[in-house]
């Protein structure tokens, strides 16, 4: 990456906090404004519903009074027609009053229609009023007035307790729309009031365009499902609106739903403008900062850095006499002086370093030579011990086994010395102990397990253990006959604490019948002592009739330590 790109990156990094703050402010402002707008939407919707409910409650009270006055209760057209006409200016929002008989035919109205001139028996609000005493109708166009309206009907008490007819009032929907448009709706808000069937009663703005139209089914279903709540939904004009949904109380205007939709664009206009201003200012600041950084960086950073790089390249090529020539109280001046002083020191000590490296190589070669000499001398010592044991052999078998053990120890020691006493693999140890049976291993032995590396202490202890098992099998066990076999299987197990353990199982088959010995011999003590004393493991010997079974369980993660030949050969005492 070039220095210019790094300077640009640093400027961008410096601007990052401003962008983060701007983003956080944007998020916080929008979240707060969203809550305010949603609260305003539901509050406005509930206010409109309350106004309409109050209007309906006033009309209902007027109809209750009319149903009791003698002029209406008597159902005389000559009397009730002029009386109804006096009410037109006294009940705002009602443009028509009428009295309907129990048969559904008109008795009198404010238009002066003749008795029986038309029938309202098929109107649902008439049927509901005759049954329940009061009813609020759905959207209709008056049969006589041809004006959009909803009807409020009140039953007229009859002598037998059943309604003798109804008195009704037609509500002027345009009057209600004008009242709501002047009631101070929020800017760019829409008001939609619909009846129980989804017909639009009020629409602000554009009342004349929408009144009487049915709401789309999906729109109406959303309103019904979110009564008393605020929902983001697509409005009738196809734009997203934050819509508060409320309903008039059933006692006043049953089945009326009010929806007030607020425009997110209008609600967040000032926040969007502030965001644009902030981003423009940040962009201008970034451009100025970048220009200043590039100009200053070229004079105060790039040139000193290039001089340092040229000098470093000369040093890499072997010219420690090159100097930066940069000095002064500035950071680059101090860095240049430090580089020049370091180069002088390196040049001074270069010869000493080369001499030290040469001496180190000589010491390493000498150490390797001494290690090989040590191995040679130890092998000679073991050969001497073997020779002495052979010369002092007695007639019993004890000394013969001593010679075999010393030989096995020598072979194991030789195995370790091949890699400068760094250890050996388990398979190599097994093959080393089974080498007397070379050529017959595939027939007499089966090895099954992963090839794992063992430290020197494990190689010595397990080598002696395997030697004792092999010697015992050759003399008394499965290897003493041609049909005998030895299966050696091992695995690495992990305990609950996560520590690893090596489990080796030696199983003999096909040999002479086996029985548990009466006393514990030195070989058994050697096996148990080597595994338990040296490796902290466990040995289990099962003298089963088909053949000996030996299980060795030792920890693998124990720290290795130096082990003398005497410790390996003598688990409990040095006597043989």
C-alpha positions as CSV (number, residue, x, y, z in Angstrom):
1,X,0.0,0.0,0.0
2,X,1.5,3.4,-1.0
3,X,2.0,6.2,1.4
4,X,-0.7,8.3,-0.3
5,X,-3.2,5.5,0.3
6,X,-2.1,5.4,3.9
7,X,-2.7,9.1,4.3
8,X,-6.1,8.8,2.8
9,X,-6.8,5.9,5.1
10,X,-5.8,7.9,8.1
11,X,-8.1,10.8,7.1
12,X,-10.9,8.4,6.6
13,X,-10.2,6.9,10.0
14,X,-10.2,10.4,11.6
15,X,-13.6,11.0,10.0
16,X,-15.0,7.8,11.2
17,X,-16.1,9.1,14.6
18,X,-18.0,12.0,12.9
19,X,-19.8,9.5,10.6
20,X,-20.6,7.3,13.5
21,X,-22.0,10.2,15.5
22,X,-24.0,11.4,12.5
23,X,-25.4,7.9,12.0
24,X,-26.3,7.6,15.7
25,X,-28.0,11.0,15.8
26,X,-29.9,10.0,12.7
27,X,-31.0,6.8,14.3
28,X,-31.9,8.4,17.6
29,X,-33.8,11.3,16.0
30,X,-35.8,9.0,13.7
31,X,-36.6,6.6,16.5
32,X,-37.9,9.5,18.7
33,X,-39.8,11.0,15.8
34,X,-41.3,7.7,14.9
35,X,-42.7,7.4,18.4
36,X,-44.1,10.9,18.3
37,X,-45.7,10.4,14.9
38,X,-47.3,7.1,15.9
39,X,-48.6,8.6,19.1
40,X,-50.0,11.6,17.1
41,X,-51.7,9.3,14.6
42,X,-53.6,7.3,17.2
43,X,-54.4,10.4,19.3
44,X,-55.8,12.1,16.3
45,X,-57.8,9.0,15.3
46,X,-59.2,8.7,18.8
47,X,-60.1,12.4,18.8
48,X,-62.0,12.2,15.5
49,X,-63.8,9.0,16.8
50,X,-64.7,10.9,20.0
51,X,-66.1,13.9,18.0
52,X,-68.2,11.7,15.8
53,X,-69.4,9.8,18.8
54,X,-70.4,13.0,20.5
55,X,-72.2,14.0,17.4
56,X,-74.0,10.7,17.2
57,X,-74.9,10.9,20.9
58,X,-76.4,14.4,20.4
59,X,-78.5,13.2,17.4
60,X,-79.7,10.1,19.4
61,X,-80.8,12.3,22.3
62,X,-82.7,14.5,19.9
63,X,-84.4,11.5,18.4
64,X,-85.4,10.1,21.8
65,X,-87.0,13.4,22.7
66,X,-88.9,13.5,19.3
67,X,-90.2,10.0,19.9
68,X,-92.0,11.2,23.1
69,X,-93.5,14.5,21.9
70,X,-97.2,14.4,21.1
71,X,-96.7,15.9,17.6
72,X,-94.6,12.9,16.6
73,X,-96.2,10.3,18.9
74,X,-99.6,11.0,17.3
75,X,-98.4,10.2,13.8
76,X,-100.6,12.9,12.2
77,X,-99.0,14.2,9.0
78,X,-100.8,17.5,9.3
79,X,-99.2,18.1,12.7
80,X,-95.8,16.3,12.5
81,X,-94.7,17.7,9.1
82,X,-94.4,21.4,10.2
83,X,-93.0,20.3,13.6
84,X,-90.2,18.4,11.9
85,X,-89.3,21.3,9.7
86,X,-88.7,23.5,12.8
87,X,-85.8,21.1,13.7
88,X,-83.7,21.5,10.6
89,X,-81.7,24.5,11.9
90,X,-81.6,23.2,15.5
91,X,-79.7,20.0,14.9
92,X,-76.4,20.8,13.0
93,X,-75.4,18.1,10.6
94,X,-78.9,16.6,10.1
95,X,-80.6,17.7,6.9
96,X,-83.7,15.5,6.9
97,X,-86.1,14.1,9.6
98,X,-89.0,11.7,9.0
99,X,-91.5,9.5,10.8
100,X,-92.0,6.0,9.5
101,X,-94.9,3.8,10.5
102,X,-94.7,0.2,11.8
103,X,-95.4,-1.0,8.3
104,X,-92.3,0.8,7.0
105,X,-94.2,3.5,5.0
106,X,-93.6,7.2,5.5
107,X,-96.0,9.1,7.7
108,X,-94.4,12.5,7.5
109,X,-91.0,14.2,6.8
110,X,-89.4,17.6,6.4
111,X,-89.9,17.4,2.6
112,X,-93.7,17.2,3.0
113,X,-94.1,13.8,1.3
114,X,-97.6,12.4,1.3
115,X,-98.3,9.6,3.8
116,X,-97.4,6.3,2.3
117,X,-95.6,7.9,-0.6
118,X,-92.6,5.5,-0.2
119,X,-91.5,2.6,2.0
120,X,-88.3,2.0,4.1
121,X,-89.3,-1.5,5.2
122,X,-86.3,-2.9,3.4
123,X,-83.8,-0.7,5.1
124,X,-81.7,-2.5,7.7
125,X,-81.6,0.5,10.1
126,X,-85.5,0.5,10.1
127,X,-85.6,-3.2,10.9
128,X,-83.0,-2.8,13.7
129,X,-84.7,0.2,15.2
130,X,-88.1,-1.7,15.2
131,X,-86.4,-4.6,17.0
132,X,-83.8,-2.9,19.3
133,X,-85.2,0.6,19.7
134,X,-82.2,2.4,18.1
135,X,-80.0,1.8,15.1
136,X,-77.3,3.4,13.1
137,X,-77.4,2.7,9.4
138,X,-74.8,2.2,6.7
139,X,-73.9,4.4,3.9
140,X,-76.9,5.1,1.5
141,X,-78.1,7.6,-1.0
142,X,-81.5,9.0,0.1
143,X,-84.4,7.8,-2.0
144,X,-86.0,11.3,-1.9
145,X,-83.0,13.6,-1.4
146,X,-80.4,11.6,-3.4
147,X,-77.7,12.8,-1.0
148,X,-75.0,10.6,0.6
149,X,-75.9,9.9,4.2
150,X,-76.2,7.6,7.1
151,X,-79.5,7.3,9.0
152,X,-80.0,7.3,12.7
153,X,-83.4,5.7,13.7
154,X,-85.2,5.7,17.1
155,X,-88.2,3.6,17.9
156,X,-91.5,5.4,18.9
157,X,-93.0,3.7,21.9
158,X,-96.4,2.0,21.3
159,X,-99.2,1.2,23.6
160,X,-98.4,-2.5,23.8
161,X,-94.6,-1.9,24.6
162,X,-93.6,-2.6,21.0
163,X,-92.5,0.3,18.7
164,X,-95.4,1.9,16.8
165,X,-92.9,3.3,14.3
166,X,-89.6,5.1,14.1
167,X,-88.4,8.7,13.9
168,X,-85.2,9.1,11.8
169,X,-82.6,11.7,11.0
170,X,-80.3,11.8,7.9
171,X,-76.7,12.9,8.6
172,X,-75.0,15.3,6.2
173,X,-71.7,13.5,5.5
174,X,-70.3,16.6,3.6
175,X,-71.0,18.7,6.7
176,X,-69.1,16.2,8.9
177,X,-66.1,16.2,6.5
178,X,-65.9,20.0,6.5
179,X,-66.0,20.0,10.3
180,X,-63.1,17.5,10.5
181,X,-61.0,19.3,7.8
182,X,-61.3,22.5,9.9
183,X,-60.5,20.7,13.2
184,X,-56.8,21.0,12.8
185,X,-55.6,17.7,11.3
186,X,-51.8,17.3,11.1
187,X,-50.1,18.5,7.9
188,X,-50.5,16.2,4.9
189,X,-52.7,13.8,7.0
190,X,-55.6,11.8,5.6
191,X,-58.8,11.0,7.4
192,X,-60.9,8.0,6.4
193,X,-64.1,7.1,8.1
194,X,-66.0,3.9,7.0
195,X,-69.1,2.0,8.1
196,X,-69.2,-1.6,9.0
197,X,-69.4,-2.7,5.4
198,X,-66.3,-0.7,4.4
199,X,-68.2,2.1,2.6
200,X,-66.4,5.5,2.9
201,X,-68.4,8.0,4.9
202,X,-65.8,10.7,5.3
203,X,-62.5,11.4,3.4
204,X,-60.3,14.3,4.1
205,X,-59.1,15.5,1.6
206,X,-61.2,14.7,-1.5
207,X,-64.5,14.0,0.1
208,X,-66.5,14.2,-3.1
209,X,-64.2,11.7,-4.9
210,X,-64.2,9.0,-2.2
211,X,-67.6,9.2,-0.4
212,X,-69.6,6.0,-0.9
213,X,-66.8,4.0,-2.4
214,X,-65.9,0.6,-0.8
215,X,-62.5,0.2,0.8
216,X,-60.3,-2.5,-0.9
217,X,-60.8,-5.8,1.0
218,X,-57.1,-6.0,2.1
219,X,-57.2,-2.4,3.3
220,X,-60.4,-3.0,5.3
221,X,-59.1,-6.2,6.8
222,X,-56.0,-4.4,8.0
223,X,-58.1,-1.7,9.6
224,X,-60.3,-4.2,11.4
225,X,-57.3,-6.2,12.6
226,X,-55.6,-3.1,14.1
227,X,-58.4,-1.2,15.8
228,X,-56.9,0.8,18.7
229,X,-53.4,0.5,17.3
230,X,-50.9,2.1,14.9
231,X,-49.9,0.3,11.7
232,X,-47.6,1.1,8.7
233,X,-49.7,0.4,5.7
234,X,-50.3,1.4,2.0
235,X,-52.9,4.2,1.8
236,X,-55.7,4.5,-0.8
237,X,-53.3,6.6,-3.0
238,X,-50.7,3.8,-2.9
239,X,-48.2,5.6,-0.6
240,X,-47.1,4.3,2.8
241,X,-48.8,5.9,5.7
242,X,-48.4,5.7,9.5
243,X,-52.0,5.0,10.3
244,X,-53.8,5.2,13.6
245,X,-57.0,3.2,13.8
246,X,-59.9,3.9,16.2
247,X,-63.6,3.1,16.5
248,X,-66.6,5.1,17.7
249,X,-68.3,3.7,20.8
250,X,-71.1,1.2,20.0
251,X,-73.6,3.2,22.0
252,X,-73.0,6.3,19.8
253,X,-72.1,5.3,16.2
254,X,-71.9,1.5,16.1
255,X,-69.7,0.0,13.4
256,X,-67.9,3.3,12.5
257,X,-64.1,2.9,11.9
258,X,-61.7,6.0,11.9
259,X,-58.3,5.9,10.3
260,X,-55.8,8.8,10.4
261,X,-52.8,8.4,8.1
262,X,-49.7,10.5,8.5
263,X,-47.1,10.8,5.8
264,X,-43.5,9.6,6.7
265,X,-42.1,12.0,4.2
266,X,-43.7,15.0,5.8
267,X,-43.0,13.7,9.3
268,X,-39.3,13.2,8.7
269,X,-38.8,16.1,6.3
270,X,-36.8,18.3,8.7
271,X,-34.7,15.3,9.9
272,X,-33.9,14.4,6.2
273,X,-32.9,18.0,5.5
274,X,-30.6,18.0,8.6
275,X,-29.1,14.7,7.6
276,X,-28.3,16.1,4.1
277,X,-26.7,19.2,5.5
278,X,-24.6,17.1,7.9
279,X,-23.4,14.8,5.1
280,X,-22.5,17.8,2.9
281,X,-20.6,19.4,5.7
282,X,-18.8,16.2,6.5
283,X,-17.9,15.7,2.8
284,X,-16.5,19.2,2.4
285,X,-14.5,18.8,5.6
286,X,-13.2,15.5,4.4
287,X,-12.1,17.0,1.1
288,X,-10.3,19.9,2.8
289,X,-8.7,17.5,5.3
290,X,-7.6,15.2,2.6
291,X,-6.1,18.0,0.5
292,X,-4.2,19.4,3.4
293,X,-3.0,15.9,4.5
294,X,-1.7,15.1,1.0
295,X,0.2,18.5,0.7
296,X,1.7,18.3,4.2
297,X,2.4,14.6,3.9
298,X,4.4,15.1,0.7
299,X,6.7,17.6,2.4
300,X,7.0,16.3,5.9
301,X,6.4,12.6,5.6
302,X,7.0,11.2,2.1
303,X,10.5,12.6,1.5
304,X,11.9,11.5,4.9
305,X,10.3,8.1,4.5
306,X,11.8,7.6,1.1
307,X,15.3,8.6,2.4
308,X,14.8,6.0,5.2
309,X,13.7,3.4,2.8
310,X,16.7,4.0,0.4
311,X,19.1,3.7,3.3
312,X,17.4,0.5,4.6
313,X,17.7,-0.9,1.1
314,X,21.5,-0.2,1.1
315,X,21.8,-1.9,4.5
316,X,19.9,-4.9,3.2
317,X,22.4,-5.1,0.3
318,X,25.3,-5.2,2.7
319,X,26.3,-1.5,2.7
320,X,26.3,-0.7,6.4
321,X,28.2,2.5,5.6
322,X,25.1,4.2,4.1
323,X,23.5,6.9,6.2
324,X,20.1,8.7,6.1
325,X,21.4,12.2,6.7
326,X,18.2,13.1,8.5
327,X,18.7,15.1,11.8
328,X,16.8,17.6,13.9
329,X,14.4,17.8,16.8
330,X,11.4,16.4,14.8
331,X,10.3,12.8,15.0
332,X,11.8,12.0,11.7
333,X,15.0,13.8,12.7
334,X,15.3,11.7,15.8
335,X,14.4,8.6,13.9
336,X,17.1,9.3,11.3
337,X,19.8,9.9,14.0
338,X,18.8,6.7,15.7
339,X,19.0,4.8,12.4
340,X,22.4,6.2,11.6
341,X,23.7,5.4,15.1
342,X,22.3,1.9,14.8
343,X,24.1,1.4,11.5
344,X,27.4,2.6,12.9
345,X,27.0,0.2,15.8
346,X,26.1,-2.7,13.5
347,X,29.1,-1.9,11.3
348,X,31.4,-1.9,14.3
349,X,30.2,-5.2,15.6
350,X,29.7,-7.0,12.3
351,X,33.2,-8.6,12.5
352,X,32.6,-9.6,16.1
353,X,29.2,-11.2,15.2
354,X,30.7,-13.2,12.3
355,X,33.5,-14.5,14.6
356,X,30.9,-15.4,17.3
357,X,28.9,-17.3,14.7
358,X,32.0,-19.2,13.6
359,X,32.8,-20.1,17.2
360,X,29.1,-21.2,17.7
361,X,29.4,-23.6,14.7
362,X,32.6,-25.0,16.1
363,X,31.0,-25.6,19.5
364,X,28.0,-27.3,17.9
365,X,30.2,-29.7,15.9
366,X,32.2,-30.4,19.1
367,X,29.0,-31.1,21.1
368,X,27.7,-33.5,18.4
369,X,31.1,-35.3,18.3
370,X,31.1,-35.6,22.1
371,X,27.5,-37.0,22.1
372,X,28.5,-39.7,19.6
373,X,31.5,-40.5,21.7
374,X,29.3,-40.8,24.8
375,X,27.0,-43.2,23.0
376,X,29.9,-45.3,21.9
377,X,31.3,-45.5,25.4
378,X,28.0,-46.4,27.0
379,X,27.5,-49.2,24.4
380,X,31.0,-50.4,25.2
381,X,30.2,-50.3,28.9
382,X,27.0,-52.4,28.4
383,X,29.0,-54.8,26.2
384,X,31.5,-55.2,29.1
385,X,28.7,-55.8,31.6
386,X,27.3,-58.5,29.2
387,X,30.7,-60.1,28.9
388,X,31.2,-60.2,32.6
389,X,27.8,-61.7,33.1
390,X,28.5,-64.4,30.5
391,X,31.8,-65.3,32.1
392,X,30.2,-65.6,35.6
393,X,27.2,-67.6,34.3
394,X,26.0,-70.3,36.7
395,X,24.2,-73.5,36.0
396,X,20.7,-72.1,36.7
397,X,18.7,-69.9,34.4
398,X,18.9,-66.7,36.5
399,X,22.2,-65.5,35.0
400,X,20.9,-66.3,31.5
401,X,17.9,-64.1,32.0
402,X,20.2,-61.4,33.4
403,X,22.2,-61.5,30.2
404,X,19.0,-61.2,28.2
405,X,17.9,-58.2,30.1
406,X,21.2,-56.5,29.8
407,X,21.1,-57.2,26.0
408,X,17.5,-55.9,25.8
409,X,18.6,-52.7,27.7
410,X,21.5,-52.3,25.3
411,X,19.2,-52.6,22.3
412,X,16.8,-50.1,23.6
413,X,19.7,-47.7,24.4
414,X,21.0,-48.1,20.9
415,X,17.5,-47.4,19.6
416,X,17.4,-44.1,21.5
417,X,20.9,-43.1,20.5
418,X,20.0,-43.2,16.8
419,X,18.1,-39.9,17.3
420,X,20.3,-38.4,20.0
421,X,18.2,-39.7,22.8
422,X,15.1,-37.8,21.6
423,X,12.7,-40.8,21.8
424,X,11.2,-43.4,19.5
425,X,7.9,-44.5,18.2
426,X,5.9,-47.4,19.8
427,X,5.9,-49.4,16.6
428,X,9.8,-49.1,16.5
429,X,10.0,-50.3,20.1
430,X,7.8,-53.3,19.3
431,X,9.7,-54.2,16.2
432,X,13.0,-53.9,18.2
433,X,11.8,-56.4,20.8
434,X,10.3,-58.8,18.3
435,X,13.4,-58.8,16.1
436,X,14.5,-62.3,17.3
437,X,11.4,-63.6,15.5
438,X,12.3,-61.8,12.3
439,X,10.6,-63.5,9.3
440,X,7.8,-64.9,11.5
441,X,6.3,-61.7,12.8
442,X,3.5,-61.7,10.2
443,X,2.6,-65.3,11.2
444,X,3.0,-65.2,15.0
445,X,2.3,-61.5,15.8
446,X,-0.5,-59.1,15.1
447,X,0.1,-55.4,15.8
448,X,-2.9,-53.0,15.9
449,X,-2.8,-49.4,16.9
450,X,-1.6,-45.9,16.0
451,X,2.0,-45.1,15.6
452,X,2.8,-42.6,18.5
453,X,6.1,-41.1,19.6
454,X,7.3,-41.9,23.1
455,X,9.8,-40.0,25.3
456,X,13.1,-41.9,26.3
457,X,11.7,-42.8,29.7
458,X,8.7,-44.5,28.2
459,X,10.9,-46.3,25.6
460,X,13.2,-47.8,28.3
461,X,10.4,-48.9,30.6
462,X,8.1,-50.2,27.9
463,X,11.0,-51.9,26.1
464,X,12.0,-53.8,29.2
465,X,8.3,-54.7,29.8
466,X,7.9,-56.0,26.3
467,X,11.2,-57.9,26.6
468,X,10.0,-59.7,29.7
469,X,6.6,-60.6,28.0
470,X,8.4,-61.8,24.9
471,X,10.9,-63.9,26.8
472,X,8.2,-65.4,29.0
473,X,6.1,-66.2,25.9
474,X,9.1,-67.8,24.1
475,X,9.9,-70.1,27.1
476,X,6.5,-70.9,28.6
477,X,3.7,-69.3,26.6
478,X,2.4,-69.0,23.1
479,X,5.7,-68.5,21.4
480,X,7.0,-71.8,22.8
481,X,5.0,-73.8,20.3
482,X,4.5,-73.4,16.5
483,X,0.8,-72.8,16.7
484,X,0.9,-70.0,19.2
485,X,0.1,-66.3,18.4
486,X,0.5,-63.0,20.2
487,X,-1.9,-60.1,19.6
488,X,-0.7,-56.7,20.6
489,X,-3.2,-53.8,20.5
490,X,-2.9,-50.3,21.8
491,X,-4.9,-47.1,21.8
492,X,-4.9,-43.6,23.3
493,X,-7.8,-42.9,25.6
494,X,-8.9,-39.5,27.0
495,X,-10.2,-39.2,30.5
496,X,-12.9,-36.8,31.9
497,X,-10.1,-34.3,32.8
498,X,-8.8,-34.3,29.3
499,X,-5.6,-36.2,30.2
500,X,-4.4,-38.8,27.7
501,X,-3.5,-42.4,28.6
502,X,-1.8,-45.1,26.5
503,X,-3.5,-48.6,26.9
504,X,-1.5,-51.6,25.6
505,X,-3.0,-55.1,25.6
506,X,-0.8,-58.2,25.2
507,X,-2.9,-61.4,24.5
508,X,-1.5,-64.8,23.9
509,X,-3.4,-67.6,22.2
510,X,-2.7,-71.1,20.8
511,X,0.0,-71.9,23.4
512,X,0.1,-74.4,26.3
513,X,-2.6,-74.0,29.0
514,X,-1.8,-71.3,31.4
515,X,-2.3,-71.2,35.2
516,X,-1.5,-68.5,37.7
517,X,2.0,-69.1,39.3
518,X,2.3,-69.9,42.9
519,X,4.7,-67.1,43.6
520,X,5.6,-63.8,42.1
521,X,8.8,-64.0,40.1
522,X,11.4,-61.3,39.4
523,X,10.1,-60.8,35.9
524,X,6.6,-60.0,37.2
525,X,8.1,-57.5,39.7
526,X,10.2,-56.0,36.9
527,X,7.1,-55.4,34.8
528,X,5.0,-54.0,37.6
529,X,7.9,-51.9,39.0
530,X,9.0,-50.4,35.7
531,X,5.5,-49.4,34.7
532,X,4.3,-48.1,38.1
533,X,7.5,-46.7,39.4
534,X,8.8,-45.1,36.2
535,X,5.6,-44.2,34.4
536,X,3.0,-43.9,37.1
537,X,0.9,-46.5,35.3
538,X,-0.9,-49.8,36.1
539,X,-0.3,-53.4,34.9
540,X,-2.8,-56.1,35.0
541,X,-1.8,-59.8,34.5
542,X,-4.6,-62.2,33.8
543,X,-3.4,-65.9,33.7
544,X,-6.3,-67.2,31.6
545,X,-6.3,-70.8,30.4
546,X,-6.1,-70.0,26.6
547,X,-3.1,-67.7,27.2
548,X,-1.6,-64.8,29.2
549,X,-3.3,-61.5,29.0
550,X,-1.4,-58.4,30.1
551,X,-2.9,-54.8,30.1
552,X,-0.6,-51.8,30.6
553,X,-2.2,-48.4,31.3
554,X,0.2,-45.4,31.5
555,X,-0.4,-41.6,31.4
556,X,1.0,-39.9,28.3
557,X,1.0,-36.3,29.4
558,X,3.4,-36.7,32.4
559,X,6.6,-34.7,32.2
560,X,9.6,-36.8,31.0
561,X,12.6,-36.9,33.3
562,X,16.1,-38.5,33.2
563,X,16.1,-42.2,34.1
564,X,19.2,-44.2,34.9
565,X,19.8,-47.7,33.7
566,X,19.7,-49.0,37.2
567,X,16.1,-47.5,37.8
568,X,14.8,-49.1,34.6
569,X,16.2,-52.5,35.5
570,X,15.2,-52.5,39.2
571,X,11.7,-51.5,40.0
572,X,12.0,-52.2,43.7
573,X,15.6,-53.3,44.5
574,X,18.8,-53.8,42.6
575,X,19.0,-57.5,43.4
576,X,18.4,-60.0,40.6
